[in-house]
Amino acid sequence: MSIVRKSEHDFQHMMRVLNTNIDGAVNIVYALTAIKGVGRRFSTLVLKKAGVDTKKRAGDVTPEELESIVNIMAEPTEFKIPTWFLNRQKDFTTGKTKHVLSNALSSVLRDDLVRLRKIRAHRGLRHYWNLRVRGQHTKTTGRNGRTVGVSKRRGGQ
């Protein structure tokens, strides 16, 4: 089944939203997940709050709808999105709950790891040493190229 459009000029094949390239041919719910910090559930919720049809393709979204989507993503608490839905609850430095997106997400995670390493927390040190952090066994798995085991002797014995 083909998509029938009135004109080809209103369709955007690539869009730039929050420093991320979004494919216009993909469904808008899945296209927004290309942005760091946005998953399928958050994307669906934002689209419903913005009043955008979730069955649309990303290239068919109008600039006004796109602007409202970005506004809701930037300040989700103002649009009555519950705080348990946000990805940064009770921030360590500010104490506020917010939703971090795109480049800010990677810088926030990096700052958290630097803080944990600075206070010499076990989790921060494990991150620093590139070891498993959450209590997994490390005797046999996750060796990353460091082979450990029995090797054959030379000389045929």
Disulfide bonds with the S-S distance in Angstrom:
none
